[in-house]
């Protein structure tokens, strides 16, 4: 029989977290409902759950444990028993909480076209708070080349990595626990190996996105190849002065329906001094293309009030505002980040990192601080730099 001291020690002892790492589930091809779950457990027990490449849940340790059993497809009775035993709560309470969590995730599976990196707070775990073992997303600039028709192309700013080198970067990111990658540029569709790289990321189990001017996506055969390779979402950079850019958006939404593609589409609009007076009309035009989400930026801090008004107008139009995507280049400032203020987005340098075409890692696009080279340097050496002041 255990002593009183042993019982007290056992009762108040800290619950040992589940093994850290990435856990995933993909519905079988013959299942009536197709969906994917990615769960990353942190060493301290907190978790990050990606649902269908469409929703991110930030979980406290208890909620993360429910997610673990859900991803493992454990019977709910077994999940409730495990939680009841580990957290010393009644079986009935553990079962009720697990059922509620499962139903919540189920409800998110039923909602179409959710933005790829929207965050839902579950269990009072604030997004981007506390220590994390790796970023949630890696933005990979495959090239800085652009199509000749695009004004202000920065040209081949860096030597480009080979297909094998980019595959090794994806391998390294997955091994570090990064579940989401966005392939960007320049114009990433200029890379003949884009489909191959998307397929490699899909085989690893990653959620994949693409930032592009969209011109090649009007080709249904090419778009279908990207989708078959595993593309989950795309950001189309709108050049509002070009009719071809609008036609691209319209054709893309058409082919999405024709191919019955589960592809989330975001349109990015950069507000400039030239188009600022028409910002409201441009957003109304975007809404008319069938796109349901927008990403907005400004080329100059003096346009902050216009940007703020545009955000409000987008909400009135029912457009979802996506704020934490990699910012594309424009003809005014092809190298610098396009934000209306000097402060970085809350997740920059932690929730996501940016890889240049030569493998150098930056906290975010346009930030000139190099954290290391992902090909040459150990991942741990790069990640530790994100928590150090810039002057160290």
C-alpha positions as MATLAB code, in Angstrom:
seq = 'XXXXXXXXXXXXXXXXXXXXXXXXXXXXXXXXXXXXXXXXXXXXXXXXXXXXXXXXXXXXXXXXXXXXXXXXXXXXXXXXXXXXXXXXXXXXXXXXXXXXXXXXXXXXXXXXXXXXXXXXXXXXXXXXXXXXXXXXXXXXXXXXXXXXXXXXXXXXXXXXXXXXXXXXXXXXXXXXXXXXXXXXXXXXXXXXXXXXXXXXXXXXXXXXXXXXXXXXXXXXXXXXXXXXXXXXXXXXXXXXXXXXXXXXXXXXXXXXXXXXXXXXXXXXXXXXXXXXXXXXXXXXXXXXXXXXXXXXXXXXXXXXXXXXXXXXXXXXXXXXXXXXXXXXXXXXXXXXXXXXXXXXXXXXXXXXXXXXXXXXXXXXXXXXXXXXXXXXXXXXXXXXXXXXXXXX';
ca = [
       0.000    0.000    0.000;
       1.407    3.396   -1.015;
       2.352    5.852    1.726;
       0.517    9.163    2.105;
       3.607   10.997    0.813;
       3.714    8.776   -2.308;
       0.017    9.373   -2.984;
       0.387   13.150   -2.645;
       3.464   13.127   -4.887;
       1.672   11.051   -7.522;
      -1.435   13.253   -7.428;
       0.396   16.562   -7.856;
       3.189   15.383  -10.130;
       3.435   17.089  -13.506;
       1.931   15.158  -16.407;
       4.666   13.948  -18.741;
       3.985   15.377  -22.243;
       3.382   13.043  -25.152;
       6.382   12.512  -27.464;
       7.141   15.666  -29.474;
       6.972   15.456  -33.246;
       4.586   15.546  -36.210;
       1.633   13.167  -36.407;
      -0.668   13.045  -39.395;
      -3.738   11.348  -40.787;
      -5.023   11.241  -44.362;
      -8.376    9.721  -45.191;
      -8.192    6.657  -47.475;
      -8.917    7.304  -51.145;
     -12.185    5.353  -50.953;
     -13.466    7.282  -47.917;
     -16.640    9.296  -48.443;
     -15.062   12.338  -46.791;
     -11.553   13.324  -47.863;
      -9.537   15.228  -45.263;
      -6.075   15.569  -43.739;
      -4.884   16.310  -40.226;
      -1.370   17.418  -39.214;
      -0.498   17.664  -35.526;
       2.804   19.017  -34.234;
       3.420   18.394  -30.543;
       5.921   20.676  -28.818;
       8.286   19.347  -26.117;
       6.231   21.143  -23.446;
       3.014   19.449  -24.575;
       1.450   22.300  -26.521;
       0.303   21.549  -30.053;
      -0.465   22.889  -33.493;
      -3.218   21.183  -35.495;
      -3.634   21.823  -39.230;
      -7.008   20.759  -40.567;
      -7.307   20.127  -44.294;
      -4.544   22.653  -44.995;
      -7.244   25.207  -44.194;
      -7.259   25.895  -40.467;
      -4.625   26.127  -37.764;
      -5.539   25.392  -34.144;
      -3.143   26.474  -31.396;
      -3.639   24.001  -28.551;
      -2.756   23.895  -24.881;
      -1.419   20.538  -23.580;
      -4.834   19.067  -22.732;
      -6.362   20.017  -26.081;
      -3.202   18.784  -27.828;
      -3.673   15.405  -26.181;
      -7.233   15.191  -27.473;
      -5.905   16.077  -30.938;
      -3.255   13.354  -30.642;
      -5.892   10.672  -30.047;
      -8.022   12.100  -32.848;
      -5.150   11.964  -35.351;
      -4.238    8.454  -34.180;
      -7.885    7.446  -34.736;
      -8.079    5.893  -31.296;
     -11.577    4.793  -30.170;
     -13.151    7.585  -28.115;
     -13.495    5.268  -25.118;
      -9.755    4.600  -25.148;
      -8.966    8.305  -25.592;
     -11.172    9.210  -22.635;
      -9.561    6.497  -20.485;
      -6.063    7.737  -21.333;
      -6.887   11.378  -20.569;
      -8.766   10.404  -17.398;
      -5.798    8.399  -16.152;
      -3.108   10.936  -17.096;
      -4.875   14.079  -15.883;
      -6.782   12.450  -12.984;
     -10.216   13.647  -14.053;
     -13.340   11.537  -14.177;
     -13.928    9.344  -17.201;
     -17.243   11.121  -17.837;
     -15.604   14.562  -17.963;
     -12.787   13.314  -20.187;
     -15.323   11.716  -22.550;
     -17.437   14.871  -22.709;
     -14.424   17.066  -23.451;
     -13.118   14.679  -26.106;
     -16.499   14.497  -27.843;
     -16.796   18.293  -27.828;
     -13.293   18.677  -29.272;
     -13.965   16.052  -31.953;
     -17.237   17.730  -32.925;
     -15.473   21.084  -33.138;
     -12.862   19.688  -35.528;
     -15.634   17.948  -37.484;
     -17.459   21.259  -37.886;
     -14.338   22.837  -39.377;
     -14.074   19.990  -41.888;
     -17.536   20.909  -43.151;
     -16.670   24.547  -43.865;
     -15.406   24.996  -47.447;
     -12.742   27.438  -48.612;
     -11.306   28.445  -45.268;
      -8.147   30.510  -45.603;
      -5.006   28.338  -45.339;
      -3.464   29.950  -42.301;
      -6.294   31.334  -40.259;
      -5.876   30.693  -36.540;
      -8.422   29.482  -34.032;
      -7.547   29.721  -30.363;
      -8.371   26.553  -28.464;
      -7.730   25.970  -24.797;
      -6.568   29.563  -24.257;
      -3.235   29.035  -26.001;
      -2.395   32.337  -27.703;
      -1.019   32.057  -31.267;
       2.748   32.644  -31.508;
       3.101   32.732  -27.721;
       5.652   30.769  -25.712;
       8.579   28.786  -27.030;
       8.112   26.668  -30.137;
      10.447   24.049  -31.554;
      10.252   25.294  -35.167;
       8.265   27.751  -37.278;
       4.843   26.772  -38.551;
       5.675   27.670  -42.143;
       8.644   28.116  -44.483;
       8.377   30.552  -47.418;
      10.742   29.369  -50.154;
      11.698   31.755  -52.980;
      12.626   29.333  -55.759;
      13.721   32.146  -58.080;
      13.758   35.934  -58.311;
      13.138   35.812  -62.072;
       9.836   37.152  -63.352;
       8.000   37.003  -66.636;
       9.071   39.663  -69.116;
       5.543   41.076  -69.096;
       5.857   41.923  -65.387;
       7.100   45.452  -64.720;
      10.046   45.890  -62.402;
      11.387   42.354  -62.623;
      14.427   42.189  -60.312;
      16.126   39.679  -62.599;
      18.297   36.810  -61.407;
      19.286   38.352  -58.076;
      20.732   35.120  -56.701;
      22.154   31.909  -58.057;
      19.300   29.437  -58.019;
      19.459   26.120  -56.223;
      19.014   22.843  -58.045;
      16.016   20.554  -57.754;
      17.984   18.187  -55.525;
      19.034   21.054  -53.255;
      15.455   22.294  -52.849;
      14.323   18.745  -52.101;
      16.964   18.514  -49.387;
      15.651   21.785  -47.924;
      12.117   20.380  -47.842;
      13.465   17.238  -46.161;
      15.280   19.348  -43.582;
      12.178   21.465  -42.913;
       9.975   18.413  -42.424;
      12.532   16.795  -40.126;
      12.581   20.011  -38.064;
       8.811   19.824  -37.648;
       7.689   22.447  -40.201;
       4.359   21.254  -41.644;
       3.654   24.015  -44.186;
       5.658   25.410  -47.115;
       4.847   28.207  -49.575;
       6.735   28.263  -52.888;
       7.232   31.826  -54.037;
       9.564   34.071  -56.042;
       9.905   36.065  -58.330;
       7.691   33.860  -60.420;
       7.945   30.233  -59.218;
       6.139   28.837  -62.279;
       9.275   29.704  -64.285;
      10.923   26.762  -62.537;
      10.390   23.643  -64.681;
      10.662   21.506  -61.532;
       7.754   23.185  -59.685;
       5.445   20.186  -60.040;
       8.256   17.855  -58.930;
       8.933   19.965  -55.828;
       5.241   20.102  -54.928;
       5.030   16.337  -55.312;
       8.070   15.882  -53.052;
       6.483   18.062  -50.366;
       3.250   16.098  -50.702;
       5.092   12.798  -50.269;
       6.633   14.142  -47.071;
       3.181   15.112  -45.823;
       3.502   18.898  -46.005;
       0.779   21.457  -46.645;
       1.767   23.394  -49.791;
       0.998   26.852  -51.129;
       2.058   28.823  -54.188;
       2.516   32.585  -54.659;
       2.359   33.496  -58.353;
       1.124   36.045  -60.875;
      -1.148   33.213  -62.012;
      -0.608   33.508  -65.753;
       0.269   29.825  -66.186;
      -2.591   28.709  -63.961;
      -5.050   29.665  -66.689;
      -3.844   26.522  -68.486;
      -6.127   23.792  -67.125;
      -3.601   21.024  -67.866;
      -0.849   22.817  -65.950;
      -3.203   23.662  -63.075;
      -4.342   20.044  -62.932;
      -0.690   18.898  -62.767;
      -0.108   21.220  -59.792;
      -3.241   19.948  -58.066;
      -2.328   16.322  -58.682;
       1.090   17.056  -57.152;
      -0.658   18.203  -53.967;
      -1.048   22.006  -54.190;
      -3.386   23.131  -51.403;
      -3.674   26.897  -51.829;
      -2.422   29.739  -54.000;
      -1.940   33.495  -53.779;
      -2.451   35.350  -57.071;
      -0.589   38.658  -57.341;
      -2.952   41.074  -59.076;
      -1.542   43.670  -61.453;
      -4.683   45.812  -61.716;
      -3.486   47.814  -64.731;
      -3.262   44.659  -66.866;
      -6.411   43.070  -68.301;
      -4.554   39.737  -68.427;
      -4.228   39.736  -64.642;
      -8.002   40.011  -64.169;
      -8.586   37.368  -66.830;
      -6.226   35.054  -64.959;
      -8.273   35.321  -61.767;
     -11.546   34.732  -63.585;
     -10.195   31.730  -65.499;
      -8.612   30.278  -62.364;
     -11.879   30.359  -60.424;
     -13.583   28.808  -63.462;
     -11.064   25.969  -63.760;
     -11.224   25.400  -60.024;
     -14.940   24.674  -60.379;
     -14.494   22.691  -63.614;
     -11.796   20.495  -62.072;
     -13.704   20.277  -58.770;
     -10.464   21.299  -57.121;
     -10.098   21.717  -53.368;
      -7.918   24.787  -53.858;
      -8.103   27.928  -51.760;
      -7.415   31.105  -53.750;
      -6.239   34.426  -52.309;
      -5.776   37.559  -54.428;
      -3.004   39.948  -53.401;
      -3.350   43.666  -54.116;
      -0.565   46.164  -53.519;
      -1.877   49.698  -53.089;
       0.338   52.253  -54.838;
       0.097   56.022  -55.354;
      -1.211   55.323  -58.853;
      -4.046   52.969  -57.909;
      -4.882   54.326  -54.431;
      -7.840   56.451  -55.683;
      -9.377   53.303  -57.202;
      -8.666   50.976  -54.255;
     -12.344   50.550  -53.362;
     -13.343   49.855  -56.966;
     -10.498   47.348  -57.340;
     -11.718   45.415  -54.305;
     -15.235   45.398  -55.739;
     -13.767   44.011  -58.956;
     -11.981   41.284  -57.013;
     -15.201   40.308  -55.295;
     -16.795   40.036  -58.727;
     -14.225   37.484  -59.927;
     -15.442   34.930  -57.409;
     -12.388   35.200  -55.153;
     -13.353   35.192  -51.468;
     -10.075   36.217  -49.776;
      -7.605   39.059  -50.249;
      -4.139   39.980  -49.043;
      -3.417   43.711  -48.950;
      -0.201   45.701  -48.692;
       1.007   49.208  -49.512;
       4.104   50.276  -51.418;
       4.632   53.339  -49.246;
       4.032   54.098  -45.546;
       2.237   57.302  -46.580;
      -0.608   55.105  -47.871;
      -1.399   53.735  -44.400;
      -4.807   55.458  -44.241;
      -5.742   54.147  -47.699;
      -4.683   50.657  -46.659;
      -6.787   50.876  -43.502;
      -9.828   52.028  -45.474;
      -9.288   49.225  -47.988;
      -9.281   46.653  -45.207;
     -12.588   47.981  -43.912;
     -14.087   47.986  -47.411;
     -12.941   44.395  -47.963;
     -14.823   43.382  -44.812;
     -17.976   45.140  -46.054;
     -17.698   43.208  -49.327;
     -17.455   39.942  -47.410;
     -13.842   39.319  -48.424;
     -11.676   37.507  -45.903;
      -8.480   39.422  -45.145;
      -5.373   37.223  -45.065;
      -2.529   39.125  -43.421;
       0.325   36.693  -42.740;
       1.336   35.573  -46.235;
       4.685   36.257  -47.911;
       4.494   39.675  -49.556;
       5.150   39.676  -53.323;
       7.376   42.016  -55.258;
       6.005   45.124  -57.026;
       7.313   47.420  -59.734;
       7.978   50.139  -57.145;
      10.051   48.182  -54.660;
      11.093   44.733  -55.904;
      13.460   43.905  -53.058;
      11.960   45.472  -49.910;
       8.984   44.238  -47.932;
       5.714   46.003  -48.671;
       4.180   46.974  -45.379;
       2.580   50.233  -44.375;
       4.520   50.422  -41.110;
       8.026   49.586  -39.966;
       7.139   46.867  -37.460;
       7.146   43.243  -38.661;
       4.021   41.089  -38.575;
       3.552   39.346  -35.182;
       4.600   35.939  -36.483;
       7.533   37.023  -38.659;
      10.754   35.303  -37.663;
       8.931   32.835  -35.413;
       5.751   31.492  -36.967;
       7.371   31.614  -40.396;
      10.790   32.112  -41.977;
      11.837   33.019  -45.509;
      14.413   31.220  -47.675;
      16.077   33.088  -50.551;
      16.979   31.397  -53.867;
      20.535   30.790  -52.628;
      19.400   29.119  -49.389;
      19.933   32.092  -47.051;
      17.268   32.258  -44.329;
      15.683   35.590  -43.325;
      13.167   36.286  -40.532;
      10.708   37.400  -43.228;
      10.712   38.623  -46.794;
      12.590   41.899  -47.194;
      14.327   41.688  -43.799;
      18.067   41.990  -44.387;
      19.172   39.905  -41.398;
      20.573   36.541  -42.534;
      20.049   33.828  -39.912;
      22.168   31.291  -41.764;
      22.075   29.148  -44.881;
      19.680   26.228  -44.722;
      21.840   24.103  -47.027;
      25.127   24.591  -45.190;
      24.154   25.222  -41.560;
      22.490   22.885  -39.055;
      18.834   23.721  -38.541;
      19.366   24.170  -34.803;
      21.991   26.873  -35.460;
      19.563   28.777  -37.696;
      16.617   28.467  -35.334;
      18.549   29.690  -32.302;
      19.323   32.909  -34.205;
      15.612   33.786  -34.336;
      15.584   34.275  -30.563;
      18.639   36.528  -30.486;
      18.609   40.335  -30.748;
      19.702   41.557  -34.221;
      22.880   43.171  -32.873;
      24.268   39.920  -31.450;
];
